[in-house]
Amino acid sequence: MKKRYYCLAILLFLTAIVDADEKILLKTNEDVQAPSVVAKGAEVKKLAGSFGFTEGPAADAQGNIFFSDIPNNRIHKWSLDGKLSTFRENSGGANGLFFKDGNLLACEGGGKRLVSIDPNGNVTVLADKYQEKPFNSLNDLWPDPKGGIYFTDPRYENRDGMQQGGEHVYYLAPDRKKVVRVIDDMVRPNGVIGTPDGKLLYVADHGGRKTFVYTINEDGTLSNKKLFAPKGSDGMTIDNEGNIYLTTSVVEVYNSNGRKIETIVVPEIPANVCFGGKDKKTLFITARTSLYSLQMRINGV
C-alpha cells in the first residue's frame, strides 16, 4: 500500500513539473517581442504642410504618393524626388484614394460618387447611387483582385440629409454594373482594406469604435463577421506580414491575430496611411494639415 502511494506521489510530482514547464513555455512565447515594423533608428518626418485637412494617401506603380486635401478640394502628388504638385483641382471633395490598373480611384465625398481618374485627368463615374438614391458622402475604398470595389459611405456632416437612411458599406461588382450593400449594421463605417488574396476584408466602424474582419465570399458579399480590434479607425493599410495599420490618435499596428504590436506617434492626429516609395518601405501618413513619412523594416503589398 505504501509503495502504491509512493508511486502515485511521484507521478503527481512529475505531472506538476510538466504542467509548470508548459506554462513557462506558453508565457515565454507570449512575451517574445517580434521585430519592430519600423526601420531601426527611423523617425517620423514631415514632408509638407499648410493644407486644410489631408486624407487618402495612395501610391502609384512607381511609388509616388497622391493624397487629398478635402477642404481645399484638391488632390496632390508627392513625387519620388520629393516634389509637391497638384494633380487635380475641383476634386469633388475627394477623400479616400486607391490606384488600380494605372487609374486613380477616388471617393468623392462632396460629389457623392465613386470615380476613376486616368493619368491624363479624365474622370469616369463608376457609381453615384444605390437603389436610385444618391450616396451620403463616400469616404474610403479598396479594390479587390477580381476588379470589384468595396467602399464606405458614412455621413459626417448634416446627418439629417442622409440619402441612404443610414451609413453603410457597398460593393461595386467587377462588371461595374451592379452595386450591392454588403454591410448595414455599423454606426459609421470609415476605413477599409483587404488582403492581397482577396479572402478577408477589414472594415472600421469609426462610430462604433471597433474594427471588424469579414470573409469575402465568391460573389463579393461578406460573411463570418469577427471583432478584430477594440478600436475604430479612420483610414487603414496592410503590410506584407499581414499587419493592419489603424489611425486613431496615433497609428496603431495590429498583427493578423488582432494583437496590437506597435504604436507610432505622429506630431498631428493621423487620418490615413499607405505604403509607397521605390521599394514600398516608406509609410506615408496624412495628418490634419500635413504629410509625413516613416522608413519601415517591412513593406506594403
N, C-alpha and C positions, 0 to 999 in steps of 0.2 A: 504493500500500500504506500509506504514512504517513497519507494522507488518511482511509483507512478506519479505521485505528487511532485517529486523532484524533476521528472522528465517534463511534466506539464509546466512547471515554473520556468524551465529552460526555454521551452517552446514559446511561452508568452514573452519572455525577455527578448528572444531573437525577433519575434514579430514586432515588438515595440521599436527595436533598433531599425528594422526595415522601414517601418512607418515613418520614423523620425528622419531617416535618410531621404525618403521620398519627399517629405515636406520641405526639407532643406533644399533638395534639388528643384522642386517647384518654385520655391521662393527665390532661388538663385536665378532661374530662368526669367521670372517676372522682373527681377531687379536689373537684369543685363540691359545696359543702355545701347541702343543702336547708334551708329554714327550720325552726327548731325546732318540734316539735309542741306545746311548752309556750308559753303566752302570755308575752309579754315582761315580765320583772320578777316573774313569779309564783313563789311558793314553796309548798312542801308545808305544809298547815295541819292541825293536829289538831282534830277536831270533837268527839269524845267518847272516853272511856277507861274503864278499870276493868272490862273484860269478861274472860271466860275465854279464848276464842280466837275471833276474828271471822273470818267467811268469807262467801262467796256474795253479794256485793252485786248488786242488781238494781234497775233504775229502772222505775217505772210510767209510764203515758202522760203524766202531768203532770211527771214528773222527780223525784218523791220517791224516796228510796232505802230499800230493805229489805235487811237483812243478818242473817246468823245468828250466834248465839253458841253454838257447839257444846256446850261443857261445861255451860253453864247451861241448855241445852235450850230456847232461845228464838229467836224471830225478831223483830227490832226494826225500827222505821221512823224514818228521819231525814227530816223534812218540809222543804219548800222554805223555810219560815220559820225553819229552824234548831232545831226542837224534836224531842226524842227521846221515843219511846213504844214500848211493847211491843205488837206485832201479834199474836203467838201464844205462849202458854205450852205446855209439853209438845210441843215441835215434832218429836219423833221423832228427835232428833239431826240436824236439818236441816243440810245443808251448802250445796251449790250451789242457787241460785235463779234464776228467769227468768220474766218476765211474758209472757203470751200471751193475747190477746183479753180482757184485763181480769182474768184469773186469775193467781195466783202459782203457778208450778210449782216443786216442791221435791224435791230428792234427800234422802230421809230415810236417813241412814247407819245410825242405830240401829234404825229401823223396817224397814230393808231394802226400801224401796218408793219408787216414784215417785208423787207425789200432785199434785193440783190443788186450790188453795185459793181460793174465791171471795171477793169483797170483804167478805162477812159472816162469814168464817172457817169456812165449811162445807168439809169435806175430802172429795174424791173420790179413791179409789185408782185409778191408771192402770195400774200394773204392779207386781207383787210377786214374780214368779217367772219362771224360764226353764226349759223342759222339766220342769215340775213340781217344780223345786227353788228354794228362796229365793235371792235375790241375796246377795252378800258384804256390801257396805256402799256403797250408791250415793253418788257423790261430786259429779259436775258434769254439766251438761246444756246442750243447745242445741236449741230447736225450729226446724224448717226451715219455709220458706214454704208447704209443702204441708199442714202440720199434723202431721207426724211429729216425733218427738223422739229425738235421739241422747243417750245418757247413758253415763257411765263407771262401772265397778263394781270398784274396787280393794279391797284389804283391808289396812289399816294396823296393825291390832291382831289378835293371835291368828290368825296366818295359817294355823295348823293347822285352824282352824274354817271355812275357805273352803268354801262350799257348792257353788260352781261349778267347783271343780277348777283354778282359775286366775283371773287378773284380766283382764277383757275389756271390750269396748265393744259396746253394743247399740243397736238402733233400734226404737222403737215406731211402728208404721205409722199413717198418718193416721186410719184407721178405729178405732184404739185397741183392735184385737182381736188383733193379731199382734206378737210381739217376735222380732226377728232378731238373732243375734250377728253383728256386721259386722267386728270386729277381734279376733283371738285370738292374736296373736304379740307382744304387748307384755309388758314386765316388770311395770309398774304404771302403767296409764293414769290420767290425772288431768284436767287442764283440756281443754276442748273448745269450739270456736267455729267458726261457718261464715260464709260470705259472704252478703250480703243476697239475692243472686240464686239462692242455693241450689245453686251449682255446685261449691264447694270446701269441704272440712271440714278444720280444723286440730285435731290431737289431740296432746297432750303425753304422752310416756312418761316420767313422773317417775322411775320406777325405772331406766329405760334411759338417762336423761339426754339425751334427744333429743326434738325436736318434728317431726312429720311432717304433710304435706298430702296429701289424697286428692281424687280426682274423685268427686263424688256421682252415682251412676247413677240412671236414671229410677225404678227400684224402691226406691231408698233404700240399696242396697248400695254399697260403696266399691271403687274401683279406682285404678290408677296411683299407688301409694304412692311419695312422694318425701321425702327428708330436707329439712326446711325450715330448722331451726336446730339447731346442735350443743349445745343446752341443753334440759333438761326444763323443766317449769313446773308450778306449782300452777294457780290459775285464770288465765283468759285473756280478752281482749276485742279488739275491732277498731274502727278509726275510719273516717271517711268517705273517707279517702285509701287505704284498704286496708292500713294498717299494723296489725301484730299486736303486742299487748302481753303479754309473758310475765312471770310473777312468779317470781323466783329469790331471791337475797339482796337484790335490788333489783328495780325494774320495768325490764325491757329491751324496747325498741321495735325491731321489725324491719319493713322495708318488704316489699312483696309479693314481692320477689325473694329474700327471705331474708337481706338485708344489715342488720346492726344499725346503727341510725341515732341512737339516743339511749339514755341511761341515766338513770333517775330514782331518786335515793336517798331512802329513807324512814327516819325515826327507828327504826322497828321493822321486822323482816323481813316483807315483804308476803306475803299468801296469795291475794289475788284483787283484781280490778279491774273497774270498769264506768264507763260514761259516764252522767251524769244532770244534774239541774238543768233550769231552764226551757228553755234553748237547747241542752242536751246538750253543753255545752262545759266541763263540770266532770268531771274524772276522780276517782272515789271509790275509795279503797284501803282494804281491810281488812287490818290488820297486827297480828297477835298480840292484844294487849289493847285495841286502839284502832281508830277510824275516822278516816281522813284524806281531805283533798281537795286538788286542784290545778287551777287555772284553765288551760285549754288554748287553743291557737290554733285547732285543728281541733275537730270534734265527732264524737260517736259516731253509729252508724247505728241 
